[in-house]
Amino acid sequence: MKRTLLLAAGFAYLVLLVEGIRTAVAWWHGELAQPGWIDMALLALLPLLAWVWWRFLSPFGRDCPKCAIPPDGAPPS
């Protein structure tokens, strides 16, 4: 049950992120003449969604000690 809820939350997060990016691109190109409240909510949530992606999901945003370990025999820097 826990795994199913986690997968559902991850899917919902991904849908929100993709739709937020799609809305932001449409807004940037001027395709949103009359944005609705859902479009405005997605635009408002986009920085938070991007921060969560960068901080917790992206390999560039977190401190990964396994990524920084040099191969065997290499001198540490």
HUZI-V225351 format. One record per residue. N is the residue number from 0. RES is the residue in one small letter. SS is DSSP state (2 for helix, 1 for strand, 0 for the rest). D_CENTER is the distance of its C-alpha to the mean C-alpha in Angstrom with 2 decimals. Layout:
# HUZI-V225351
n | res | ss | d_center
N | RES | SS | D_CENTER
N | RES | SS | D_CENTER
This chain:
# HUZI-V225351
n | res | ss | d_center
0 | m | 0 | 24.27
1 | k | 2 | 21.68
2 | r | 2 | 20.05
3 | t | 2 | 20.10
4 | l | 2 | 18.49
5 | l | 2 | 15.68
6 | l | 2 | 15.17
7 | a | 2 | 15.48
8 | a | 2 | 12.91
9 | g | 2 | 10.36
10 | f | 2 | 11.57
11 | a | 2 | 11.48
12 | y | 2 | 7.86
13 | l | 2 | 7.23
14 | v | 2 | 10.10
15 | l | 2 | 9.09
16 | l | 2 | 5.99
17 | v | 2 | 8.60
18 | e | 2 | 11.34
19 | g | 2 | 10.08
20 | i | 2 | 9.85
21 | r | 2 | 13.16
22 | t | 2 | 14.69
23 | a | 2 | 13.99
24 | v | 2 | 15.60
25 | a | 2 | 18.41
26 | w | 2 | 19.01
27 | w | 2 | 19.18
28 | h | 0 | 21.70
29 | g | 0 | 23.68
30 | e | 0 | 23.39
31 | l | 0 | 22.74
32 | a | 0 | 26.31
33 | q | 0 | 26.15
34 | p | 0 | 22.60
35 | g | 0 | 22.73
36 | w | 2 | 21.41
37 | i | 2 | 18.51
38 | d | 2 | 17.51
39 | m | 2 | 18.00
40 | a | 2 | 15.97
41 | l | 2 | 12.94
42 | l | 2 | 13.58
43 | a | 2 | 14.07
44 | l | 2 | 10.92
45 | l | 2 | 8.67
46 | p | 2 | 9.13
47 | l | 2 | 8.44
48 | l | 2 | 5.15
49 | a | 2 | 4.37
50 | w | 2 | 6.65
51 | v | 2 | 5.61
52 | w | 2 | 3.01
53 | w | 2 | 6.19
54 | r | 2 | 8.62
55 | f | 2 | 8.53
56 | l | 2 | 6.99
57 | s | 0 | 7.72
58 | p | 0 | 11.52
59 | f | 0 | 12.03
60 | g | 0 | 10.91
61 | r | 0 | 13.07
62 | d | 0 | 16.81
63 | c | 0 | 17.80
64 | p | 2 | 21.60
65 | k | 2 | 22.12
66 | c | 2 | 20.64
67 | a | 2 | 23.10
68 | i | 0 | 26.20
69 | p | 0 | 28.67
70 | p | 0 | 30.44
71 | d | 0 | 33.78
72 | g | 0 | 36.59
73 | a | 0 | 34.55
74 | p | 0 | 35.47
75 | p | 0 | 32.83
76 | s | 0 | 31.87
